[in-house]
Amino acid sequence: AEVVASLKLQPGQVVADLGAGAGPFVVPFARAVAPNGKVYAVDVDRDFFPHIEKRVKAAGAGNVQTVLGQFTDPALPAADVDLAFMHDVLHHIEDRAGYLKAVAKYLKPGARLAVIDYHPDQGPHRDQPSLIVSKEQTAAWLIGAGFTAVQEIPLFTDKWFVVYARN
């Protein structure tokens, strides 16, 4: 709830939950942008979709669309996104700079991208260098993809949470 509230979403906006997994953020996002906004629940593993659909049905949220993403591109159905969101996802992507550039093409001008990931020395993958991303690395990739950091949100002790805006 604190994460979603900190993003100050408005009714009618479009959110892309990139790497939605089982969908813990999908229903809160759907409620925040209701009644006429929508949420794309994106994952590369379609086995998560029944879990998402169950949550959505139980909540009566009719404004969620599951999207089978690719490892290199979220494969969204439209370039209408106001907020793209990545929670504990970026470190799982192989070509992070390339993926972030692919994300940018689905965002409206001025849209935001929120990234939450583990501090390198505090995450569950701290002994796996290939699964670590720092806030500084991410900022460099996003500058290269046409974004500027606009807000750092101090909600966690083990993770960083930065919101970027598309230039």
C-alpha positions, 0 to 999 in steps of 0.5 A: 500500500505504501509503494502504490500510495507513494506513486500518486497515481490518478484515475484514468492512468495506465500502469505497466507492472513489468515482471508482475509475477503472481501480481501482488501490486496488480490489484492496488494499481488497478484500484488506484487508476479506476474507473477508466485507467488500466493495468498491464500485468507483464511477465515472461512466464505465462504460468503466473497469469492464473494467479493474477487473474484469480486476484483480479477476479476476487477484487472485481478489478476489470481493468487489468490485462495480462501481457506475455512479455519477452526477455528483451521487450515488454511487448505491450499492446500500446504506447500509452503507459503513464507509469512503468513499474519494476519491483525486484525485477531489473536484476533478473534481466540480462540486457538491462540497458537494452530492455530499458530502452525497449520500455521507453518506447511504450511510455508517453512523453513525461511518463514515469518509470519506478524501479525498486531493487536490492542494495547490492550488499543486502539482497538475496543474490549478493553472492551472485554478481550477475544478479546485482544492480546498483542504483548508480548503474540503473541511473546510467542505463536510464539516462542512456534511454532518455530518462531523468531521476525525479524522486527517491523514495525512502521506504525500505532499508534493504532496497532502493526505490527511484522514480525516473521521468521520460524526457 
